[in-house]
Amino acid sequence: MAMRRVLCTSILLVILQLVIVEPPVVAQGISALREREKLVQQVCQNVLRSVVSVDGASGVVISEDGVVLTQFHVSHANGEGDTKGHPIGTAIPLVFSDDKATKATLLGGDVGDDLGLVKIVDGGPFDFTELDPKASVALGGWVLKFGHPKGWRSGRPPVVRLGRVIRKIDTELVTDCHVTQGDSGGPYFDLSGKLVGMIYTGSVLPVPLPENMRMRTQITWSVVPSNIIGEKIPMLLRGEINRETKVRFVDELYASEDRLDFADWKHGNRSLAEWKEVIEPARQNVVRILDDETQVALGTVVDTDGHFVTRASAVPLSLKCFASTGEALQDVALVGVSPEYDLALLKTSSFLKQSSFCKQVALPIGTFQAVPGHGELPLAVGIVSVAERRPKGKFRTVVVHDERAMAEPPEWTTIPIPDHGMVIVAVEGNAAKAGFEPADELVQLGETSIREPSDVLLAIEDRFARDRILATVIRKSKRTTLELELDNGSEAEPNTERDDSLRIVPVMYEHDAPVAWHECGGPIVDLDGNVTGVTIARLGDYGCIAIPALEVQRIAHVLLSQ
């Protein structure tokens, strides 16, 4: 989702004058985490099927007969900044959480609060979550954000992320949930399962965060609360369009009297301290991997014989590894690699304590996760945002090291054409420069026929930034060939903010703990301190891919036997 409002750095002076408010007093420690985890898992189970993809972005079904709440710029607008919108009754694509595709027609919209209603054309009754205008969440309350980050993906249900309400005024909430393009139109729920709001907009934080939070929380997102939505629903159901825009001044969005203390944000020190006891055993099993003096990855110990795994593409020639004690590991050697997983197995003659691996086959959505480093507090925390799955498609056959900037997927948003292929619904950056247009049907990229999003990743496998590739689209019933220059999404240095949002591996799950590239390869643990997986790739701004623990052990066994 293109950021429509970026707040200037002058906000800093206002924010620094805010009154800091403590959250409600709650039980701390593992018992509180377990209680919260149960609530999160239950909400995920109850509401997931009501979350849908609307025209490549997100929405939520709010009635049994198929009324869907989303955002005006998702459902109605004809391009960025359009306030006129498509005519009422226009049909747009909609995809359910089980990948079933259908159509919905436009009802009313509200430009100022960026709200839109659509109605599913056929079928019913539908799974839905009722909108309660009285639903509210307190400052410091935990919320769940659902949506389709980076657009709908075949075989991937709606993605959930956990965060807190960090600021609150009568007409808006602000949360620290991790959100990105494609999440537009996605709902927020509290831990009782009530629909408490709709995403509105995001802004880069202008206030200097504590050092440990800078990498974890860079953008906060405002939310239109349910009471405001409830006031607009009758007008929207009548098919009316309110084109009145709203100017939100700095003091409206940020200079409320209430702001949650940084320490109590999701990645604040007080929140992370709840996990201290959980990660204590696991952090002893984490290996730091350096290229000269720069950390490039973490490693996860897999046995008592000195074997550990890490991200293969990060393993440098001038390899240095350190245990949690700070001691340098001796005689480190590469045993083998699995290119399809980007996983490397290494061995040291130094003693390493074996990790305790989770034996559960598939973790429920909402299972709590923590990323241990060498410190007393976790590097990051989160939840299982997409359950374990085995994606369809071909996987990488070579390991390409980070010194070269691998190409990222083009800057477009696509949606499926049932039993046919993909249609482009929005373009930016290199895709726009190459001449792609909304409504183009993408049929081929390079030598690869395009049937689903993972085919795009296959098409650019082993290609690098500035490589050129030919694409074939069908535009107004005619085949057109375009030349696309690939890039890596930014001018970022290796190991920083590369976007691998279309990346898949043979067996995987997703979590929303914001792990940096130089922290990939390390373990992620549950509330029992058991390793549930190894984080292998960062998915842009919204989460990461993890290889499940049992699969990590299987791969290690295979590499040892070769």
N, C-alpha and C positions, 0 to 999 in steps of 0.2 A: 504494500500500500504506500503510495507516494505520500510523503509527509506534507500536509497542507498548511501547517502552521509551524514555523520554527521560531522559538522564543529567543530574543536577543540576550546578550550577556548582561544587559543592564538589569536583568531580573536579580542578579546577584545581590545588589544592595537591598532589594526588597526581602529576599529570602533570609538574609542574615538577620533581619529584624523580627523574624517569625517567632511566635511563642512555641516552644518545644513542649509537646504533650506526651506523657507516658501512656502506653497502651493499657487496657484493662489488666488487672492483676490476674495471672493464670498460673497453674502449676507448671513447674519447669522440669526439664530432664527427660529421660527416656519414657517414663510413664505418660507424660504429656504428649510426646511425639507419637506414641502408639495410639493414643486416643484420637489424635488428629488424623493419623493415617487411616484409621477405620472409617472416619467420616468422609475423608477424601475418596477412598475407594468406593464407598457406597454411593456418593454423588455421581461419580464417574459411571458406575453401573446403571444408575437410574436415568441419567439425562443424555448419555452419549448418542442414542438413536434419534434424538430430536434435533441434533445439530446436522446441518446439511451444507452442501456447496451451492452457492448461488452465482451463476455466471462466472465461475472460476474462483470466486472468493468464498464468503461464509454467510450463514444465516441460521436461524433457529425456528422450528415449527412451534407456534404458540396456541394452536387450536386443533381439535380432532379432525376438523374438515379441511385442514391444510393451509391455514394462513401462516405465512412465514415473515418474521421480522428480520430486517437486514439494514443496510445503510443506503441512503439515497444515491451516493456516488457509485455504489455497487450495482444497484438494480435499475435505476432510472436515468442517471446522467449519461450523456453522450460525450464522454471525454472529460478530462480534468477541468474543473471550474464551471462546467455546464450547470445552469440552474433551471433551464427549460425542461429538459428531460424528454424521454420517449413518451409517446401517447399512452394513456391508460388503456390496459388491455393487451399491450404488446407482450408477446411470448418470449421468455428467456429460458436458458437451460438450467436445470437443477439436478443435483446428484445426491442421493441418500447416503447414509453412512456405510451401507452394504454395497456401494458402487452402482446401484440401480439408477439409471438416468431417466429423467422425465422432463416435463415442461411446467412452467408457472407463468401466470399473467400478472401484469403490473396493476396494483391498486394505488393507494395514495402515497404521497411522500412529503417530507419536511426538510427543506434545505438548511435551515438554521441549525437544527439539531442533528442533521444528516441521518434521517430515519427514512426507511422505505418499507412498504408492505407488498408482498406478492402472494398469489393464491395458486396452489398446486392444481393443475388442470384435471387430472384423472386419478381415480382410486380413492382410497380411504377405507376406514378411519386410519389416521396416522399417529405414530408416536409423537407426543408433544410435551412441552413444558409450559404450563399456564403462567401468564404474566400477572403478578400480584403487585398492583401499584403501591401497596403498603410495605412491600419487602424493602428492607434496608440493611446496610452493613455498617458497623461502627468503624471509627478510626482505629487502625491496627488490626482490623478483622482480616481473616484469611479468605481469599477468593480464588476461583478457578476460571481460567480463560480457555475457551474452546474455539477452534477454528481450523482453517486449512492453510497454514503458513507456506508461502511460496506457491500457492495454488493447489488445486485438487491433485492427488496422486492415486493412481490405480492401486488397489489393495491396501491403501493406508487409510484407516478411519480418521475422523476428526482428532486433532492433536490437542492435548490438555496441558496447561501450565499453571503452576501454583505461585501465588504472590500475596502481598498484603496491601491494604488500603493505607497509603502513606500521607495523603492529604484529602480533606473533605470540605466541601461547601454545599449549600442547599441544592445547587443545580448541577454539580459535577463531583465525581470522585477521581482520584489519581491513584494508580497502582504501580507496583514494580514487577508485574508479570512480564515475561519476555515475549514480545510481539513483533511481527514483521509483515511484509507485503503478503497479501492473500488472507490475512486475518481480519480484514475489513468485513464488517457485518457479523462478526463472531460475538457470542454472548458471554457474560460473566455470571457465575453462580456463587452463592455463599456456601458454607459447609453444612447447611441444612437442606441444600438442594434447590433453594429459591433463586429464580432469575432476578438478579439485582441490577443489571444494567447492560448497555450496549457500548461497544468500543466507540470512541469519538476521534481522538487524534493523539499524536505523540510529539515529544519535544526533547531535544538534547539537553541534559542537565547542565545549567550554567554555573551551578554552585560546586565548589571543590569538595568532592567526597573524601572520606577517609581512605587512605592508601589501599587497604585491603578490599575496598568496594569498587574502585575505579574500573577494574576490568569486568566486574560482574553486573554493574548497573549503569549503563550509559544513557538509556532513554527511558523515560516514564510515559505512561499512557493514561489519558483522561477517559472517563466513562460517563455516558448519559445515564443517570439512575432511573430505576423503574417508575418512580413517582412522576417524573417528567414524561417518560414514554407513555404511561397510563393516561395522562392528560391528552396526548396526541392520537391515541388509538381510534376513538370514534371518528375523527376527521379523516384519518387514513383509510379506515374501512369504507367510508363513503366515496373513496376515490378522488379526494381533493388533494391539491398540491399547494403547500405553503412555501412560496419562493422568497420569503423574507429572510435575509441573511442576518447573522449575528456577529458582532465584533466582540471578541473576548479579550479584554484588557489583561495585562500582566497580573494586576492585583486580583482579578476575578479568579484566575486559575491557580495562582501560586500563593498569593498573599492572604490566605485564609488565616484565621487565628489559630487553627490547629494544624500542626505538622508533626508526624511521627518522628521521634528521635532516630537519627541514622543508625544507632546501635540496635534498633528494633526492626529495621527493614529486613527483608528476607536474608540478605547477606551481611547484616550488621553483626557486630561482635556478640551482642547478647543473644541474638537468634542462633548464631553458630555455636555458642557455648552449650546449648542444649545437646549438641552432638558430641561433645568432648569425650564422654565415656564410650560412645559407640565406636569411634574411630581409633581409639587408643591402641588396640591390638593390631589393627589393619595397617596403621601408618608405619609399623616396623617392617612391613613387607613391600614397601614402595622403594623403587630404585630411581635415582635422578640420573639422566643421561645428558651429557654435555658434548658440544662440539667446540673444542678448545675450552673457552671459559663461558660459553653461552649455553644455557639449558635449551634443549630442543625437544625433549620428550620425557615422560615418566615410564617406568617399567613395573611389571607385576610378577612377583615370584610365584612359580607354579609347582615347585617340588623342593625337596631337601638336598638335592644334588647340585644346587647352584644355578638352576635354569630359571630364566625369566623371559617374559615376552614384552614387546613394545611395538610401536608403529614403525613398520619396515621402512617407509619412505623418509623417516627422520634419522635413521641410523647413519652417523657421519663416518668419514674415514679416520679422523683423529678422535677416536672414541674414548671418552672418560665416563666412568660410572661410579656413583657413590651410594652407599647404604644410608639408612636413616640415622646411623650413629655419626655420619660424616666421614667415615673411613672410605678410602678409595678401593674399589673392587679390583682384584688382581686377575691377570690372565683372562680378560674378557674376550670371547671369540664368538663369531656368528655360527650357529648350528644350521639354520635353514630359514626359509621364508615362505609364506603363503601369499602370493600376489593378489588373489581374489579377495582376501581379507585385509591386505596391507599389514600383515602381522609377521613379526620376526621373532625367532627364538634364539636367545643367547645363553652362554654359559660362563660362569666365573669359578675360579678355584676358591674364592672366599666363601665363608659360611653365610647363608641367607636363611632366614626363618620362613617356612612355607606358609603361604596364605591359606586361610580357611575358606573353601569354596562352597557357595550355596548349591544345594542339590535339587532345588525346585526347578521343574522343567520350564515353566513360563510364569513370570511374575504378573499379577493383576495390574491393570492400569491404576495409577495412583499410589503404587508402592513407593515408600520413601527411600531416597537415595542420598548418599554422601560421597564426596571425593576426597580421600585422605591424601595429604602430602607428608612432609616431614615435620610440620608444626603441630601444636596441640589442638588447633581448630581445623576443621575441614577447609579445603580450598573453595569448595562450592557445594551446595545442596540442591535437591530438587525432587522430582517424582518420575516414575515411569509414565511417559506421556503417550507412547504408542506401544502396545504389547508386542511380545516376540512374534515375528513373522518370517516367512521365507519368500522374499520378493521374486517375481518372475523377471527374467531377463538374463543377459550375459554379463559376466563380471570381468573385472580387470585381469589381464594376463601377465602384466609386467609391473614391476615396482619402479616408480619414477621419483627420484629424490627431490627434496624441497628446494634445492639450489636453483632449479628451473621453475619458472612460473607456469604451472599447468593451467590450461584453458578452463574457464568456468562456463556453465550453461549460458546461452544468450539471454538478454534481459527482456524476456517476454513472459506472459501468462497464458497458459493454454487450458482448455477443457476438452473432455472426451466427446467424440462422436460415436455413439453406440455401434459396436461391430464394424467400425470403419477406421478411425484415426484420431487426429487432434486438430482443433481449431484454435487459432490465436485470438485472444480477446483483448490483449493490451500489450503495447511495446514501449520500450524505453532504450536509452543508451545505444549499444552497438546494433541491436535489432532494428531500432528506428533508423539509424544511419544507413543500414543496408537496404532499407526500403520496405521492410515488412509492415503490414497493415492489419488492424483488427478485422476479423472475419476471414483472413487467409486460412486455408486448410493446409497444414503442413504435412506433406506426404513423404519427403525424403530429405535427409541431411547427410552430405557426403555420399558414402556407399550404403548407408543404412536406411531402410524403410521405417517410417515413423508410425507406430501404432499406439504408443503410450509414452509417458514422460521418461521412463527409464531408457527408452531407445535413444533419446537425445544424449544422455550420458555415454551410452555405447558409441554413438557417432563421433564424439569428441575425445574418446579414450586415446591416450598417448599424444594428444595434440597440445600445443602450448600457446600462450598469449602471443598475438600478432600472426598466428597461422591463419590462412584463409581457407574457407570451405564453402562449397556450393550447396544451396538449398533449393528444393522444388516445392512450390505452393500451388494450390488451385485457387484462383481469384476470379470470381464472377464466371465460373465454369471454364476458365482457360488456365492452362499450365504456365507458370512463370518461374524462371530461374533467377535467383538472387545470389550475390556473393557476400558472404558474411566474414568480417574480421573478428576472430575470437579474442577475448581478453580474459584477465583474471579478476575482473570486478573492481579493482582498485589499484592504486600504486603501492599497496602494502608490501612490506618486506616479507620474505619467506617466514613461515611459522606464525603469522599474526592473524589477519582477518580474512583469509581465503574462504570463499563460500563453496561448500561441497553439498549444497542442498538437495541435489539429485542423486547423491551417492547412495548406492545400495551394496550390501554384501549378502552372501547366501543365507545366513541366519543372523538376525539382528533385532534389537529393540531400540526405542528412542527414549531419551530422558531430557529434562529441561535444565539440568545443572549446567551453568555457563562455564564450560571447560575451555581454556585457551588451547591453541594448537600445540604450544610447548608443554602442555600438561596431558595431552593425549598419550595413550599407551599405558596409563596407570589404571588402578582398580577403582571400581565404584561399589559401595557396600550398602547393605540393608541395615535395619535397626538391630539385628543380631550381630553386626560386625562382619558378616560373611560376604565374600566377594560375589556379587551377582553378575558382574561382567567387566569387560575392559573397554574403556572409551577409545574409539579408533578414529573418529572424524567429527569435526564441528559442522553443524548444519546452520550456517549463517548466524543470524541473531537470536534464534529461538530454541536451540537445543543441540543435541549430539547423538551420534550413533554409538551403540555399545554392542560388542559381541558377547552373547550370553556365556556365563561361567562354564557350563558343561561343554559348550562348543569350543571355548578356549582350551580346555583340557584335552579335548579330542584332537584339535589341531596340533597342540604341543606333542601329543603321543605320535601322531603321524610324522611330524618333522623329525622326531627322535629316531624313528624306525627307518628313515630313509638313508 
